[in-house]
Amino acid sequence: MTVKERFAGIIGWFSENMPVAETELHYRTPYELLVAVMLSAQCTDKRVNMVTPALFERFPTPRHLADTTPDEVFEYVRSVSYPNSKAEHLVAMARRLEEVYGGRVPDTVEELVTLQGVGRKTANVIVSVAYGKPAMAVDTHVFRVAERIGLTTGSKNPLQTERALVAHIPRELLGTAHHWLILHGRYVCTARAPKCETCGIAPWCRHRQRELKKAEGKKQA
């Protein structure tokens, strides 16, 4: 199976069976999405969604967040991973938003990555989800799943994975495909015990086809 055929099969299956795929983070504005995505690093969306209602009530705008201290923010985010550093990043991010961008969350990756605590993955999420621009955010799920199912081969870092996916996925599907891979990795293609027997994309999955080939070889031995 060629890489082109694999992409076509997987995209086709997801398009038919999961036409709508969205973030599981709760948000109402680009600012709230940015805060939620920053908090979600190495943390579950479920935990972030438990934290953000009170956080957004206390800090409804970048100005409110910029005018506080990391110590106060910490009290609201203490149950997420790395709360100290995230509290510091959030306040610094909000201050730059106010000072440089007039309180508006930028809509380009180049501007977003100038904010403290915002890497390329987070920036791509904001550009794609908040502003509807074609972008492929590569988090740990996307990086792992893309390699396992065979959409990438030997990618050494998220940027390589991003470039490989962007090269083969239609621009208008990039944002949705990001969520396809995240949700697939979260609920089906899990790290330790992938549900290969019930996986819809198994016919095009490199890992599954290799496992079946090994099993067939053992039977013939």
N, C-alpha and C positions, 0 to 999 in steps of 0.2 A: 504493500500500500504506500502510495506517495504521500508526502506531506500535504500536498494540495487536496488529495482525496480525503485525507483524515480531517482537515479543516472543514471541508465541504460537508462531510457526514455529520460531524459534531455540531456545526453551526445549524445545519438543517434540522437535527433532532431538537436542539434547544429552541429554535424558532417556532417549531410546531408544538412542543410540549411545555415550554415556559416562555411564552411571548412577552410576558411582563415580568421583569426582574428588577427589584429596587433595593435600596439600602434598608437595613433593619434598624438603623439609628433614627431616633425621633428628633425632628427639627422643624422649624417654621421659616427660618431666614438663612441666608448664606452665613451670617455670623454664628448662628446657633449650630449649623452644620460644621463649620470650621472648629468650633470648640469641641463638639462631640467627636469628630474624627481625631483630633489631637488627643483626647482622652482615651480613645479606643486602641491606641497603640499598645500591643501586648496585653490587651484586656478585652473581655467579651462585650459585645453590643448590649447584651442584656444588663450587665452591670452598669454600663454607661447610661442606659436609659433609666436606671433607677436613681442615678445621681443628678442628671441634668435638670429635672423639673425645678428643684429647689435652687439649683445654681442659676438657672435662667430667670427665676423669679427675683433673686437678689441682684443679679447682674444682667439686666435685659438688653443692654446695648454695649458696644465696645467702650463707650465713655465710662459707664459704670465700672467695668472691669479694669480699665486703665487707672481709675482713681482709687483703687484699693491696693492691698498688699498681698504678696504670695501667702503670708501666714493666714489671712482671712479666707482666701480661696482654698487653702489646704483643708479647712474645716468642712468644706462642701465636697471635696474630691478624695478624702482620705481613704475611702474604700476601694479606689481603683489602683491599678498597678503604678508604681513610681509616683506617688502623689506629690512629693516634694518638688521634684523636677518639673512635673506637669503644671503645678501651681505657678512656679516661676515662669515657665514658658508662656502660659496663658496671659499673665499680666504684661509681660514684655511684648507679646504679640499684639495685645489690645493697645498698648501705648504707641507702638509703631503704626498701627492702623489709624489712630487718631492724629498722630503727628505728620505722617507722610501721605495717607490716603483719605483724610477727612472722615474717618470712621467707616468707610466703605470697604468691603472685602474685595480685593482685586479679582479680576476674571482671567488672568493669565498665569501660567505656571511660573514664568520668569519673575513676576512680581511677588507671587505668593511665597516662593522659596526664600525671599528676603526676610520673611517673618520668623522670629525665633520659634523653634520647635516645629517648624513646617518643612518637611522634606518633599521630595518629588512625588512620592505616593500620595501624601495628603493633598498636595497641590492639584494633582490630577483628579482626585475625587471631587474637590471643590469645583474645578473647571467643568467636569462632566456632569455631576449631579445638580449643583446649584445653578449652573449657567447653560447646561445643555450643549456644551461643545464636545466634539469628538476627542476623547482622551482615554488612555488605558492605564488605570492605576494598578500597580503590581504590589500586593501585600504578600504575606507569607503563604496564604492559601493559594493565590493565583500563581505564585512562583513554583510552589510544590506541585499543584495539580497540572499546570501546563507541561511540566517536565514529565510527570508520571504518565499522562495520557498520550504524550507524544507530539504536542503542539510546539514544543521546543526540544532541542537536543544539546545538552551540555552547557546550558546557560550558567554563567558564573555569578551573575548578579541580577537584581531586578531590572536594571536598565537594558541589559541584553534581552531579557524576557519581554520587556515592553516593546522593544524594537521588532522582535520576531512576531509578536502578536499583531502589532499595528501593520506589519507588512502583508499579513494574510487575511485579516478580518476587515470587511467593508467598513468604511468610516462611520456610516450611519448606525452601525451595530456595536461600535467600540464600547460605549457606555453600558449598554445592556450586557454585552459579553463579559465585561468586568464583573458584574453581579452574577452572571451564570456561573463563572468559575469560582467565585467566592462561596456562593450557596452550595455548589456541588461539592466543594472541598469541606464545607462545614457539616453537611448532612449526609452525603453519600460517599465521596472519595476521601474519607477521613484518613488521617496520617497513619494510624496503627492498624486499623481494621476496615479497609475499604469494602463497601457492600457491592462487590463486583457481580454477584449472582443476580442482583435486581437492578443493576445500573443500565439505564437506557442507552448510554453511549458506548457500552462495552464492545459492540462490533467494530468500532473505530479506535478503541483504546489500545495503545502500544503495550502497556503493562498487562492488560487482560489477555491480549493475544499471545504474549510471551508465556504467561502462566498456563494457558491452555495448551500451547505447544510443548511445554515441559511435561505437563501431565500426560499428553499423548505419547511422548517419548518414553515415559516410564511404563506405560501400558505395553508398549511394543517390546520393551527390553526383556 
